[in-house]
Amino acid sequence: MKNKVLLVFFLFFVSIISAQRHTIKGKITNKVDVEGIHIINKTSRYNTVSSDYGTFEINASINDTIMFSSIHYRIEEIIITEKIYAENYLEIELEKMVNQLDEVFIGNSLTGNMANDLKNINVEETFNFDDVGIPGFKGVPEEKIVPLAAAAIPTSVNIEALYKHITGYYKKLLIKRKWTSENHTIVKIINFYGFEFFDNVYEIPNNKLYDFLLFCIETTRLQQDFKNDNLSEVLNIFEANSEEYISRIVIKKE
């Protein structure tokens, strides 16, 4: 009986030791594009981002699955073995992502006669402020929203601006710009991480990804953090919001 009790305690002790997590140091050995690679422990949901030199640190235990995700490399997963855990070090070289270009069609066929070929090429000339050495705005002009107080100054009433406030035009314009900005951010995030990333790490279905990202933008600082390249905080937002979002989907299904 005593031996059985000792055996139970021993197995319990071993299970505790194996479940313990400590900081695993590592390095991504690729020559270029090693900064800002996302390293995520899919088992515990710990996450981090690689440094300028491809180094990183992440909490892990034996049999944890570590995923590496980047726009420049294919997603790769590594299982923390006893050897990696004991050496407290993980080194990996990621496989380069190869972008396949669509077939290109040339509109005008070339004859080999340079004078004739140049005549057949349609060139739209654009005015460039730099060519004439003067400063100037080069983007698309955006309609200015005149504040209500400025539009209703007794000495100088801006009838058009006042009318746009009264009719709600400016309000609709602000909402439209907000939606446009949010849509642009969502597209950039999806292009940066890819559908597979959200499906593998956070179990967000592809057909729900847009709604999930919009949910994150509306409830957090995701838009600002992504714009400022605060990638660690972006991952924290994904982690915190994915559980709540998935629970909402489950409730709706029920």
VOPAGU-2260 file (C-alpha; in pm, 1 decimal, decimal comma):
REM VOPAGU-2260
SITE   aa  ch    i         X         Y         Z
SITE  MET   A    0       0,0       0,0       0,0
SITE  LYS   A    1     282,2     235,2      90,1
SITE  ASN   A    2     452,5     170,4    -244,5
SITE  LYS   A    3     133,2     253,1    -431,3
SITE  VAL   A    4     101,2     582,8    -248,0
SITE  LEU   A    5     461,8     669,6    -329,1
SITE  LEU   A    6     402,7     580,0    -694,2
SITE  VAL   A    7      97,3     809,0    -711,0
SITE  PHE   A    8     292,9    1095,6    -556,6
SITE  PHE   A    9     581,0    1034,1    -797,2
SITE  LEU   A   10     354,5    1039,5   -1102,4
SITE  PHE   A   11     183,0    1350,3    -971,3
SITE  PHE   A   12     521,7    1518,3    -920,6
SITE  VAL   A   13     635,0    1422,7   -1272,8
SITE  SER   A   14     313,7    1558,8   -1425,6
SITE  ILE   A   15     365,5    1891,0   -1246,1
SITE  ILE   A   16     724,7    1915,7   -1364,5
SITE  SER   A   17     631,2    1836,2   -1727,2
SITE  ALA   A   18     350,4    2090,8   -1720,0
SITE  GLN   A   19     576,9    2369,2   -1595,8
SITE  ARG   A   20     657,8    2639,2   -1844,2
SITE  HIS   A   21     970,9    2841,8   -1860,7
SITE  THR   A   22    1112,5    3091,9   -2105,6
SITE  ILE   A   23    1250,5    2936,2   -2423,3
SITE  LYS   A   24    1499,5    3153,7   -2607,9
SITE  GLY   A   25    1531,3    3122,3   -2982,4
SITE  LYS   A   26    1650,6    3264,2   -3310,1
SITE  ILE   A   27    1516,9    3276,3   -3666,1
SITE  THR   A   28    1824,0    3214,5   -3881,6
SITE  ASN   A   29    1705,2    3356,2   -4215,7
SITE  LYS   A   30    1933,5    3624,7   -4356,9
SITE  VAL   A   31    1661,2    3886,4   -4420,8
SITE  ASP   A   32    1312,0    3983,4   -4299,4
SITE  VAL   A   33    1357,4    3836,9   -3951,0
SITE  GLU   A   34    1208,7    4129,9   -3760,4
SITE  GLY   A   35     844,8    4135,5   -3653,2
SITE  ILE   A   36     775,1    3765,1   -3707,9
SITE  HIS   A   37     491,8    3644,8   -3485,7
SITE  ILE   A   38     573,6    3354,8   -3254,8
SITE  ILE   A   39     266,8    3205,1   -3089,1
SITE  ASN   A   40     233,7    2920,5   -2841,8
SITE  LYS   A   41     -86,6    2758,5   -2970,0
SITE  THR   A   42    -110,8    2541,7   -2658,4
SITE  SER   A   43     -96,2    2818,2   -2398,0
SITE  ARG   A   44    -167,3    3118,8   -2624,1
SITE  TYR   A   45     150,8    3297,7   -2513,8
SITE  ASN   A   46     282,5    3513,2   -2796,8
SITE  THR   A   47     571,3    3737,2   -2886,3
SITE  VAL   A   48     738,6    3908,5   -3181,6
SITE  SER   A   49    1094,7    3858,3   -3306,8
SITE  SER   A   50    1354,2    4132,4   -3267,4
SITE  ASP   A   51    1557,7    4309,5   -3536,0
SITE  TYR   A   52    1803,1    4017,9   -3528,5
SITE  GLY   A   53    1541,8    3741,0   -3533,3
SITE  THR   A   54    1579,0    3656,9   -3164,7
SITE  PHE   A   55    1282,5    3590,4   -2938,0
SITE  GLU   A   56    1173,2    3456,0   -2601,5
SITE  ILE   A   57     848,7    3271,0   -2530,0
SITE  ASN   A   58     706,0    3071,3   -2239,1
SITE  ALA   A   59     659,8    2703,9   -2322,8
SITE  SER   A   60     659,2    2353,9   -2182,2
SITE  ILE   A   61     715,4    2008,3   -2329,5
SITE  ASN   A   62     477,0    1918,8   -2616,0
SITE  ASP   A   63     360,5    2278,6   -2663,3
SITE  THR   A   64     309,7    2379,2   -3027,6
SITE  ILE   A   65     494,2    2694,5   -3134,5
SITE  MET   A   66     377,3    2861,0   -3455,1
SITE  PHE   A   67     577,3    3109,3   -3664,0
SITE  SER   A   68     381,0    3345,2   -3887,9
SITE  SER   A   69     499,0    3620,6   -4121,8
SITE  ILE   A   70     401,6    3778,1   -4453,4
SITE  HIS   A   71     745,1    3687,7   -4591,0
SITE  TYR   A   72     752,7    3321,0   -4486,9
SITE  ARG   A   73     524,7    3020,1   -4479,9
SITE  ILE   A   74     356,1    2935,8   -4149,6
SITE  GLU   A   75     557,0    2673,6   -3962,9
SITE  GLU   A   76     493,2    2486,1   -3638,9
SITE  ILE   A   77     742,6    2332,9   -3398,4
SITE  ILE   A   78     667,1    2092,6   -3111,4
SITE  ILE   A   79     869,4    2162,5   -2797,1
SITE  THR   A   80    1057,8    1840,3   -2736,8
SITE  GLU   A   81    1234,7    1737,6   -2417,8
SITE  LYS   A   82    1564,7    1827,1   -2586,4
SITE  ILE   A   83    1451,4    2182,5   -2674,2
SITE  TYR   A   84    1304,5    2224,3   -2326,7
SITE  ALA   A   85    1622,2    2103,1   -2156,8
SITE  GLU   A   86    1853,7    2316,1   -2375,1
SITE  ASN   A   87    1619,0    2613,1   -2335,6
SITE  TYR   A   88    1688,5    2711,0   -2697,2
SITE  LEU   A   89    1507,7    2688,5   -3029,6
SITE  GLU   A   90    1656,3    2772,4   -3368,6
SITE  ILE   A   91    1460,8    2767,3   -3693,5
SITE  GLU   A   92    1496,7    2868,9   -4057,7
SITE  LEU   A   93    1164,7    2957,5   -4220,5
SITE  GLU   A   94    1062,2    2875,7   -4575,4
SITE  LYS   A   95    1034,2    3178,9   -4801,0
SITE  MET   A   96     688,8    3266,4   -4928,6
SITE  VAL   A   97     690,2    3264,6   -5309,0
SITE  ASN   A   98     439,6    3501,8   -5468,1
SITE  GLN   A   99     316,1    3382,4   -5805,1
SITE  LEU   A  100     241,4    3661,8   -6049,9
SITE  ASP   A  101     -59,1    3651,4   -6275,2
SITE  GLU   A  102      -1,6    3631,6   -6649,9
SITE  VAL   A  103      66,0    3974,6   -6801,0
SITE  PHE   A  104     -84,8    4079,0   -7131,2
SITE  ILE   A  105      67,8    4365,5   -7329,9
SITE  GLY   A  106    -196,3    4577,7   -7495,6
SITE  ASN   A  107      -0,9    4703,9   -7794,4
SITE  SER   A  108     213,1    4461,5   -7993,6
SITE  LEU   A  109     567,1    4576,5   -8065,3
SITE  THR   A  110     696,1    4575,2   -8420,8
SITE  GLY   A  111    1061,8    4644,8   -8356,5
SITE  ASN   A  112    1039,1    4984,7   -8523,7
SITE  MET   A  113    1104,6    5218,4   -8232,1
SITE  ALA   A  114     959,4    5529,0   -8396,2
SITE  ASN   A  115     628,8    5354,3   -8479,7
SITE  ASP   A  116     610,4    5171,1   -8147,2
SITE  LEU   A  117     649,5    5495,8   -7951,6
SITE  LYS   A  118     362,0    5651,0   -8147,0
SITE  ASN   A  119     135,1    5357,5   -8058,8
SITE  ILE   A  120     198,1    5386,2   -7686,0
SITE  ASN   A  121     -59,6    5600,3   -7508,5
SITE  VAL   A  122     106,4    5810,7   -7239,3
SITE  GLU   A  123     -96,5    6021,3   -7000,5
SITE  GLU   A  124     110,4    6316,9   -6887,4
SITE  THR   A  125      66,1    6420,4   -6524,7
SITE  PHE   A  126     169,4    6743,7   -6361,4
SITE  ASN   A  127     436,9    6697,0   -6098,2
SITE  PHE   A  128     511,9    6981,3   -5857,9
SITE  ASP   A  129     865,7    6849,2   -5810,6
SITE  ASP   A  130     940,5    6903,5   -6181,1
SITE  VAL   A  131     886,1    7278,1   -6149,5
SITE  GLY   A  132    1043,5    7313,3   -5806,3
SITE  ILE   A  133     738,9    7429,7   -5610,5
SITE  PRO   A  134     556,3    7265,7   -5318,4
SITE  GLY   A  135     208,9    7132,9   -5376,6
SITE  PHE   A  136     -45,7    6874,0   -5262,2
SITE  LYS   A  137     -14,0    6547,6   -5457,1
SITE  GLY   A  138    -295,0    6343,9   -5304,4
SITE  VAL   A  139    -669,6    6336,5   -5355,6
SITE  PRO   A  140    -827,0    6645,0   -5195,8
SITE  GLU   A  141   -1071,3    6563,7   -4916,2
SITE  GLU   A  142   -1375,5    6777,7   -4849,9
SITE  LYS   A  143   -1322,2    6991,2   -4543,9
SITE  ILE   A  144   -1588,8    6972,0   -4275,2
SITE  VAL   A  145   -1650,4    7323,5   -4145,7
SITE  PRO   A  146   -1721,9    7327,2   -3768,9
SITE  LEU   A  147   -2073,6    7442,1   -3682,3
SITE  ALA   A  148   -1944,1    7730,1   -3471,7
SITE  ALA   A  149   -1735,5    7857,4   -3763,5
SITE  ALA   A  150   -2023,1    7817,0   -4009,3
SITE  ALA   A  151   -2264,1    8023,6   -3800,4
SITE  ILE   A  152   -2048,7    8327,7   -3721,2
SITE  PRO   A  153   -2288,9    8627,8   -3734,9
SITE  THR   A  154   -2039,8    8844,3   -3921,7
SITE  SER   A  155   -1967,3    8579,7   -4185,6
SITE  VAL   A  156   -2228,5    8305,1   -4219,8
SITE  ASN   A  157   -2123,7    8010,4   -4435,5
SITE  ILE   A  158   -2462,0    7920,3   -4586,9
SITE  GLU   A  159   -2339,5    7603,3   -4759,8
SITE  ALA   A  160   -2165,8    7466,1   -4447,5
SITE  LEU   A  161   -2463,1    7555,8   -4228,3
SITE  TYR   A  162   -2698,6    7376,8   -4467,8
SITE  LYS   A  163   -2477,8    7064,7   -4464,6
SITE  HIS   A  164   -2489,1    7059,9   -4085,1
SITE  ILE   A  165   -2867,7    7102,7   -4072,0
SITE  THR   A  166   -2937,7    6833,6   -4333,3
SITE  GLY   A  167   -2699,4    6586,2   -4170,0
SITE  TYR   A  168   -2467,6    6577,0   -4471,2
SITE  TYR   A  169   -2154,1    6630,5   -4261,4
SITE  LYS   A  170   -2263,3    6361,2   -4014,5
SITE  LYS   A  171   -2310,1    6108,8   -4295,4
SITE  LEU   A  172   -1974,1    6213,7   -4441,3
SITE  LEU   A  173   -1799,8    6149,5   -4107,6
SITE  ILE   A  174   -1963,0    5806,0   -4078,9
SITE  LYS   A  175   -1862,4    5721,6   -4435,8
SITE  ARG   A  176   -1501,4    5823,2   -4371,5
SITE  LYS   A  177   -1497,1    5618,1   -4051,4
SITE  TRP   A  178   -1625,8    5310,4   -4235,3
SITE  THR   A  179   -1378,7    5363,7   -4520,0
SITE  SER   A  180   -1089,1    5393,2   -4276,1
SITE  GLU   A  181   -1198,4    5078,9   -4088,0
SITE  ASN   A  182   -1237,9    4882,7   -4412,4
SITE  HIS   A  183    -889,4    4982,6   -4527,1
SITE  THR   A  184    -745,2    4870,2   -4192,9
SITE  ILE   A  185    -925,5    4534,4   -4210,7
SITE  VAL   A  186    -794,2    4471,1   -4562,5
SITE  LYS   A  187    -439,3    4555,7   -4453,2
SITE  ILE   A  188    -463,0    4326,0   -4149,0
SITE  ILE   A  189    -591,8    4034,5   -4359,6
SITE  ASN   A  190    -316,4    4091,0   -4618,0
SITE  PHE   A  191     -55,6    4108,0   -4339,9
SITE  TYR   A  192    -159,4    3796,4   -4142,9
SITE  GLY   A  193    -364,1    3591,9   -4390,4
SITE  PHE   A  194    -682,0    3388,3   -4337,7
SITE  GLU   A  195    -487,7    3077,6   -4234,2
SITE  PHE   A  196    -330,9    3258,6   -3938,2
SITE  PHE   A  197    -665,5    3348,2   -3777,9
SITE  ASP   A  198    -809,2    3003,5   -3847,5
SITE  ASN   A  199    -511,5    2815,1   -3700,6
SITE  VAL   A  200    -445,6    3031,6   -3396,3
SITE  TYR   A  201    -782,5    3174,3   -3295,4
SITE  GLU   A  202   -1024,3    2937,1   -3476,2
SITE  ILE   A  203   -1195,1    3225,9   -3655,2
SITE  PRO   A  204   -1372,9    3090,3   -3968,3
SITE  ASN   A  205   -1286,2    3263,1   -4295,8
SITE  ASN   A  206   -1643,6    3376,9   -4347,6
SITE  LYS   A  207   -1643,1    3541,4   -4002,4
SITE  LEU   A  208   -1301,7    3708,7   -4020,3
SITE  TYR   A  209   -1422,1    4047,5   -4146,0
SITE  ASP   A  210   -1688,2    4061,3   -3874,2
SITE  PHE   A  211   -1434,0    3959,3   -3608,5
SITE  LEU   A  212   -1186,0    4229,8   -3710,6
SITE  LEU   A  213   -1461,3    4490,4   -3719,3
SITE  PHE   A  214   -1560,6    4379,2   -3368,7
SITE  CYS   A  215   -1198,5    4427,5   -3256,0
SITE  ILE   A  216   -1175,9    4772,6   -3414,4
SITE  GLU   A  217   -1501,5    4889,6   -3256,9
SITE  THR   A  218   -1409,9    4770,1   -2905,7
SITE  THR   A  219   -1031,9    4822,5   -2883,3
SITE  ARG   A  220    -740,0    5032,4   -3008,3
SITE  LEU   A  221    -661,8    4777,0   -3281,5
SITE  GLN   A  222    -667,8    5034,3   -3560,2
SITE  GLN   A  223    -421,0    5265,1   -3385,0
SITE  ASP   A  224    -192,8    4984,8   -3264,3
SITE  PHE   A  225    -174,0    4822,1   -3608,9
SITE  LYS   A  226    -104,2    5158,0   -3772,3
SITE  ASN   A  227     175,8    5224,6   -3520,6
SITE  ASP   A  228     326,7    4874,0   -3571,7
SITE  ASN   A  229     255,4    4782,9   -3208,6
SITE  LEU   A  230     231,2    4418,3   -3309,6
SITE  SER   A  231     256,0    4268,6   -2961,7
SITE  GLU   A  232     -50,5    4461,3   -2849,8
SITE  VAL   A  233    -228,4    4365,6   -3172,9
SITE  LEU   A  234    -181,4    3998,0   -3084,8
SITE  ASN   A  235    -306,5    4061,9   -2731,2
SITE  ILE   A  236    -620,3    4219,3   -2878,3
SITE  PHE   A  237    -677,1    3919,8   -3106,7
SITE  GLU   A  238    -631,0    3683,4   -2813,2
SITE  ALA   A  239    -861,5    3869,4   -2575,2
SITE  ASN   A  240   -1137,8    3928,9   -2828,7
SITE  SER   A  241   -1132,6    3592,0   -3007,2
SITE  GLU   A  242   -1262,3    3400,6   -2704,7
SITE  GLU   A  243   -1551,0    3642,7   -2652,3
SITE  TYR   A  244   -1631,2    3650,9   -3023,8
SITE  ILE   A  245   -1633,5    3271,9   -3058,5
SITE  SER   A  246   -1857,2    3241,0   -2751,6
SITE  ARG   A  247   -2102,2    3478,4   -2917,1
SITE  ILE   A  248   -2106,5    3265,7   -3231,5
SITE  VAL   A  249   -2176,8    2953,7   -3024,6
SITE  ILE   A  250   -2460,7    3125,8   -2837,6
SITE  LYS   A  251   -2617,5    3238,3   -3164,4
SITE  LYS   A  252   -2600,1    2882,0   -3304,2
SITE  GLU   A  253   -2767,9    2742,9   -2993,7
